[in-house]
Amino acid sequence: MSEEVTAPMSGSIWKIHVKVGDKVNYEDELVILEALKMENPIYAPADGTVSEIKVSENDQVEANQVLIVLD
């Protein structure tokens, strides 16, 4: 079952720490979202493997937009 990692708020993707195929554990830092002049880390909601990255660094994202898909 796939798990979608979404943006909690609007902002820009400052850094992506993973690539497709990486195995991640619950609460591993996946992405840093810059919003309101603060760096907001986005963590893995579950153990899994990164199957898709739907954003690139410097992309502007909206709240609840899917960033990464874990399998």
The first five atom37 places (N, CA, C, CB, O) and aatype in JSON, in Angstrom:
{
  "aatype": [12, 15, 6, 6, 19, 16, 0, 14, 12, 15, 7, 15, 9, 17, 11, 9, 8, 19, 11, 19, 7, 3, 11, 19, 2, 18, 6, 3, 6, 10, 19, 9, 10, 6, 0, 10, 11, 12, 6, 2, 14, 9, 18, 0, 14, 0, 3, 7, 16, 19, 15, 6, 9, 11, 19, 15, 6, 2, 3, 5, 19, 6, 0, 2, 5, 19, 10, 9, 19, 10, 3],
  "atom_mask": [
    [1, 1, 1, 1, 1],
    [1, 1, 1, 1, 1],
    [1, 1, 1, 1, 1],
    [1, 1, 1, 1, 1],
    [1, 1, 1, 1, 1],
    [1, 1, 1, 1, 1],
    [1, 1, 1, 1, 1],
    [1, 1, 1, 1, 1],
    [1, 1, 1, 1, 1],
    [1, 1, 1, 1, 1],
    [1, 1, 1, 0, 1],
    [1, 1, 1, 1, 1],
    [1, 1, 1, 1, 1],
    [1, 1, 1, 1, 1],
    [1, 1, 1, 1, 1],
    [1, 1, 1, 1, 1],
    [1, 1, 1, 1, 1],
    [1, 1, 1, 1, 1],
    [1, 1, 1, 1, 1],
    [1, 1, 1, 1, 1],
    [1, 1, 1, 0, 1],
    [1, 1, 1, 1, 1],
    [1, 1, 1, 1, 1],
    [1, 1, 1, 1, 1],
    [1, 1, 1, 1, 1],
    [1, 1, 1, 1, 1],
    [1, 1, 1, 1, 1],
    [1, 1, 1, 1, 1],
    [1, 1, 1, 1, 1],
    [1, 1, 1, 1, 1],
    [1, 1, 1, 1, 1],
    [1, 1, 1, 1, 1],
    [1, 1, 1, 1, 1],
    [1, 1, 1, 1, 1],
    [1, 1, 1, 1, 1],
    [1, 1, 1, 1, 1],
    [1, 1, 1, 1, 1],
    [1, 1, 1, 1, 1],
    [1, 1, 1, 1, 1],
    [1, 1, 1, 1, 1],
    [1, 1, 1, 1, 1],
    [1, 1, 1, 1, 1],
    [1, 1, 1, 1, 1],
    [1, 1, 1, 1, 1],
    [1, 1, 1, 1, 1],
    [1, 1, 1, 1, 1],
    [1, 1, 1, 1, 1],
    [1, 1, 1, 0, 1],
    [1, 1, 1, 1, 1],
    [1, 1, 1, 1, 1],
    [1, 1, 1, 1, 1],
    [1, 1, 1, 1, 1],
    [1, 1, 1, 1, 1],
    [1, 1, 1, 1, 1],
    [1, 1, 1, 1, 1],
    [1, 1, 1, 1, 1],
    [1, 1, 1, 1, 1],
    [1, 1, 1, 1, 1],
    [1, 1, 1, 1, 1],
    [1, 1, 1, 1, 1],
    [1, 1, 1, 1, 1],
    [1, 1, 1, 1, 1],
    [1, 1, 1, 1, 1],
    [1, 1, 1, 1, 1],
    [1, 1, 1, 1, 1],
    [1, 1, 1, 1, 1],
    [1, 1, 1, 1, 1],
    [1, 1, 1, 1, 1],
    [1, 1, 1, 1, 1],
    [1, 1, 1, 1, 1],
    [1, 1, 1, 1, 1]
  ],
  "atom_positions": [
    [[0.83, -1.18, 0.0], [0.0, 0.0, 0.0], [0.88, 1.25, 0.0], [-0.95, -0.01, 1.21], [1.82, 1.34, 0.79]],
    [[0.59, 2.18, -0.87], [1.39, 3.4, -0.99], [1.0, 4.42, 0.07], [1.22, 4.01, -2.39], [-0.15, 4.5, 0.5]],
    [[1.98, 5.2, 0.49], [1.79, 6.27, 1.46], [2.24, 7.56, 0.8], [2.58, 6.0, 2.8], [3.37, 7.66, 0.34]],
    [[1.36, 8.56, 0.75], [1.7, 9.84, 0.15], [2.17, 10.81, 1.23], [0.5, 10.43, -0.62], [1.54, 10.96, 2.27]],
    [[3.29, 11.47, 0.95], [3.82, 12.5, 1.85], [3.42, 13.84, 1.26], [5.38, 12.38, 2.03], [3.78, 14.15, 0.12]],
    [[2.68, 14.64, 2.02], [2.15, 15.9, 1.51], [2.75, 17.09, 2.24], [0.64, 15.92, 1.63], [3.29, 16.97, 3.34]],
    [[2.64, 18.25, 1.61], [3.11, 19.5, 2.21], [2.1, 19.96, 3.25], [3.33, 20.6, 1.12], [0.91, 20.02, 2.96]],
    [[2.55, 20.3, 4.46], [1.62, 20.76, 5.48], [1.17, 22.2, 5.27], [2.26, 20.63, 6.84], [0.18, 22.64, 5.85]],
    [[1.91, 22.94, 4.43], [1.59, 24.35, 4.16], [2.2, 24.73, 2.83], [2.1, 25.28, 5.31], [3.03, 23.99, 2.28]],
    [[1.82, 25.88, 2.3], [2.42, 26.39, 1.06], [3.85, 26.84, 1.34], [1.58, 27.57, 0.49], [4.16, 27.28, 2.44]],
    [[4.7, 26.73, 0.34], [6.09, 27.16, 0.47], [6.89, 26.71, -0.73], [0.0, 0.0, 0.0], [6.34, 26.4, -1.79]],
    [[8.21, 26.68, -0.55], [9.08, 26.21, -1.63], [9.96, 25.08, -1.12], [9.95, 27.37, -2.18], [10.34, 25.04, 0.05]],
    [[10.26, 24.15, -2.02], [11.1, 23.01, -1.68], [12.54, 23.49, -1.64], [10.92, 21.84, -2.72], [13.11, 23.89, -2.66]],
    [[13.13, 23.45, -0.45], [14.49, 23.95, -0.29], [15.51, 22.84, -0.53], [14.67, 24.54, 1.11], [16.53, 23.06, -1.17]],
    [[15.23, 21.63, 0.01], [16.18, 20.52, -0.12], [15.43, 19.2, -0.12], [17.23, 20.56, 1.02], [14.49, 19.01, 0.65]],
    [[15.85, 18.29, -0.99], [15.32, 16.92, -1.02], [16.44, 16.0, -0.6], [14.76, 16.54, -2.46], [17.51, 15.98, -1.21]],
    [[16.2, 15.23, 0.47], [17.24, 14.36, 1.04], [17.22, 12.94, 0.52], [17.09, 14.33, 2.52], [18.1, 12.15, 0.86]],
    [[16.25, 12.57, -0.31], [16.12, 11.19, -0.77], [16.04, 11.13, -2.29], [14.87, 10.53, -0.16], [15.86, 12.15, -2.96]],
    [[16.19, 9.92, -2.82], [16.02, 9.7, -4.25], [15.18, 8.44, -4.43], [17.4, 9.58, -5.0], [15.03, 7.65, -3.49]],
    [[14.63, 8.26, -5.61], [13.81, 7.08, -5.88], [14.63, 5.83, -5.62], [13.29, 7.1, -7.35], [15.78, 5.71, -6.04]],
    [[14.03, 4.89, -4.91], [14.68, 3.63, -4.57], [15.26, 3.61, -3.16], [0.0, 0.0, 0.0], [15.59, 2.54, -2.65]],
    [[15.39, 4.78, -2.52], [15.91, 4.83, -1.15], [14.92, 4.19, -0.19], [16.2, 6.28, -0.73], [13.71, 4.39, -0.3]],
    [[15.45, 3.42, 0.76], [14.63, 2.88, 1.84], [14.67, 3.9, 2.98], [15.13, 1.46, 2.31], [15.73, 4.39, 3.35]],
    [[13.5, 4.2, 3.53], [13.41, 5.17, 4.63], [12.69, 4.54, 5.81], [12.7, 6.46, 4.17], [11.89, 3.62, 5.65]],
    [[12.97, 5.07, 6.98], [12.32, 4.63, 8.2], [11.39, 5.72, 8.7], [13.36, 4.27, 9.28], [11.52, 6.89, 8.34]],
    [[10.44, 5.32, 9.54], [9.51, 6.25, 10.15], [10.28, 7.43, 10.76], [8.66, 5.54, 11.24], [11.23, 7.24, 11.51]],
    [[9.85, 8.62, 10.42], [10.39, 9.89, 10.9], [11.77, 10.25, 10.34], [10.46, 9.87, 12.38], [12.43, 11.15, 10.87]],
    [[12.24, 9.56, 9.29], [13.43, 10.04, 8.57], [13.07, 11.34, 7.88], [13.96, 8.97, 7.53], [11.95, 11.49, 7.38]],
    [[14.01, 12.28, 7.84], [13.77, 13.56, 7.16], [13.86, 13.35, 5.65], [14.79, 14.65, 7.62], [14.87, 12.87, 5.14]],
    [[12.8, 13.71, 4.94], [12.74, 13.51, 3.49], [13.01, 14.8, 2.73], [11.4, 12.96, 3.1], [13.78, 14.81, 1.76]],
    [[12.39, 15.88, 3.16], [12.39, 17.15, 2.42], [12.43, 18.29, 3.43], [11.13, 17.27, 1.49], [11.94, 18.17, 4.55]],
    [[13.03, 19.4, 3.01], [12.91, 20.63, 3.8], [12.08, 21.61, 2.98], [14.33, 21.23, 4.17], [12.42, 21.95, 1.85]],
    [[11.0, 22.05, 3.58], [10.08, 23.01, 2.97], [10.33, 24.38, 3.61], [8.58, 22.57, 3.14], [10.25, 24.53, 4.83]],
    [[10.62, 25.36, 2.78], [10.82, 26.71, 3.29], [9.49, 27.45, 3.2], [11.94, 27.46, 2.5], [8.91, 27.6, 2.13]],
    [[9.01, 27.91, 4.37], [7.75, 28.64, 4.43], [7.83, 29.64, 5.57], [6.53, 27.67, 4.62], [8.36, 29.33, 6.64]],
    [[7.33, 30.82, 5.34], [7.34, 31.87, 6.36], [8.75, 32.14, 6.87], [6.43, 31.47, 7.52], [8.96, 32.41, 8.05]],
    [[9.72, 32.07, 5.95], [11.14, 32.3, 6.24], [11.71, 31.32, 7.27], [11.34, 33.72, 6.74], [12.7, 31.6, 7.94]],
    [[11.06, 30.16, 7.37], [11.53, 29.1, 8.26], [11.73, 27.82, 7.46], [10.54, 28.88, 9.43], [11.03, 27.57, 6.48]],
    [[12.69, 27.01, 7.89], [12.9, 25.7, 7.29], [12.07, 24.68, 8.06], [14.42, 25.31, 7.29], [12.24, 24.52, 9.27]],
    [[11.17, 24.0, 7.36], [10.27, 23.03, 7.98], [10.58, 21.64, 7.45], [8.78, 23.4, 7.71], [10.28, 21.34, 6.29]],
    [[11.18, 20.77, 8.27], [11.47, 19.42, 7.8], [10.18, 18.61, 7.64], [12.42, 18.71, 8.77], [9.26, 18.73, 8.45]],
    [[10.15, 17.81, 6.59], [9.03, 16.9, 6.34], [9.56, 15.48, 6.55], [8.42, 17.09, 4.87], [10.54, 15.07, 5.92]],
    [[8.91, 14.74, 7.45], [9.39, 13.42, 7.84], [8.56, 12.3, 7.23], [9.37, 13.29, 9.35], [7.4, 12.49, 6.86]],
    [[9.18, 11.13, 7.12], [8.48, 9.95, 6.61], [7.39, 9.54, 7.6], [9.47, 8.76, 6.37], [7.66, 9.41, 8.8]],
    [[6.16, 9.34, 7.12], [5.06, 8.94, 8.0], [5.08, 7.45, 8.34], [3.74, 9.3, 7.36], [4.34, 6.99, 9.22]],
    [[5.93, 6.69, 7.65], [6.02, 5.25, 7.85], [7.3, 4.73, 7.22], [4.77, 4.52, 7.26], [7.94, 5.45, 6.45]],
    [[7.69, 3.51, 7.53], [8.8, 2.85, 6.84], [8.38, 2.59, 5.41], [9.21, 1.52, 7.56], [7.2, 2.37, 5.13]],
    [[9.34, 2.62, 4.48], [9.01, 2.3, 3.1], [10.16, 2.58, 2.16], [0.0, 0.0, 0.0], [11.28, 2.86, 2.58]],
    [[9.86, 2.5, 0.89], [10.81, 2.77, -0.18], [10.26, 3.91, -1.01], [11.08, 1.51, -1.05], [9.08, 3.92, -1.37]],
    [[11.12, 4.87, -1.33], [10.7, 6.01, -2.15], [10.42, 5.51, -3.56], [11.79, 7.14, -2.16], [11.33, 5.05, -4.25]],
    [[9.16, 5.59, -3.99], [8.81, 5.1, -5.33], [8.64, 6.25, -6.31], [7.53, 4.28, -5.27], [8.75, 6.06, -7.53]],
    [[8.36, 7.45, -5.79], [8.15, 8.6, -6.68], [8.43, 9.89, -5.94], [6.7, 8.6, -7.24], [8.06, 10.05, -4.77]],
    [[9.1, 10.81, -6.61], [9.31, 12.16, -6.09], [8.62, 13.1, -7.07], [10.86, 12.51, -5.93], [9.0, 13.19, -8.24]],
    [[7.6, 13.79, -6.58], [6.75, 14.6, -7.46], [7.15, 16.07, -7.52], [5.34, 14.5, -7.01], [6.48, 16.86, -8.18]],
    [[8.23, 16.44, -6.84], [8.69, 17.84, -6.82], [10.19, 17.89, -7.04], [8.32, 18.52, -5.49], [10.88, 16.87, -6.95]],
    [[10.68, 19.08, -7.33], [12.11, 19.33, -7.46], [12.49, 20.46, -6.51], [12.5, 19.68, -8.93], [11.62, 21.21, -6.06]],
    [[13.77, 20.58, -6.22], [14.22, 21.69, -5.39], [13.85, 23.0, -6.05], [15.75, 21.61, -5.14], [13.94, 23.14, -7.27]],
    [[13.45, 23.97, -5.25], [13.01, 25.31, -5.65], [11.58, 25.37, -6.19], [13.94, 25.85, -6.7], [11.1, 26.45, -6.52]],
    [[10.89, 24.23, -6.29], [9.47, 24.25, -6.7], [8.63, 24.94, -5.64], [8.95, 22.8, -6.95], [8.88, 24.8, -4.44]],
    [[7.63, 25.67, -6.09], [6.61, 26.24, -5.19], [5.51, 25.19, -5.04], [6.04, 27.62, -5.74], [5.04, 24.64, -6.03]],
    [[5.1, 24.93, -3.81], [4.06, 23.94, -3.56], [2.93, 24.55, -2.74], [4.64, 22.71, -2.85], [3.12, 25.54, -2.04]],
    [[1.77, 23.92, -2.84], [0.59, 24.34, -2.08], [0.37, 23.38, -0.93], [-0.68, 24.4, -3.0], [0.87, 22.25, -0.95]],
    [[-0.36, 23.81, 0.07], [-0.71, 22.95, 1.19], [-1.41, 21.68, 0.67], [-1.61, 23.7, 2.2], [-2.26, 21.76, -0.22]],
    [[-1.07, 20.56, 1.21], [-1.65, 19.23, 0.89], [-1.21, 18.7, -0.47], [-3.15, 19.31, 0.92], [-1.73, 17.67, -0.9]],
    [[-0.28, 19.35, -1.14], [0.24, 18.83, -2.41], [1.13, 17.61, -2.11], [1.05, 19.94, -3.2], [1.91, 17.63, -1.16]],
    [[1.0, 16.57, -2.92], [1.82, 15.36, -2.75], [3.26, 15.68, -3.16], [1.26, 14.16, -3.58], [3.51, 16.19, -4.25]],
    [[4.19, 15.36, -2.27], [5.62, 15.59, -2.53], [6.33, 14.31, -2.91], [6.29, 16.21, -1.31], [7.09, 14.26, -3.88]],
    [[6.08, 13.26, -2.13], [6.78, 11.98, -2.29], [5.79, 10.86, -2.06], [7.99, 11.86, -1.31], [4.87, 10.97, -1.25]],
    [[5.99, 9.75, -2.8], [5.18, 8.55, -2.6], [6.1, 7.44, -2.1], [4.44, 8.13, -3.94], [7.15, 7.17, -2.68]],
    [[5.67, 6.79, -1.01], [6.42, 5.67, -0.44], [5.64, 4.38, -0.68], [6.68, 5.88, 1.08], [4.41, 4.36, -0.58]],
    [[6.35, 3.31, -0.98], [5.74, 1.97, -1.09], [6.23, 1.11, 0.04], [6.05, 1.31, -2.45], [5.85, -0.06, 0.14]]
  ]
}
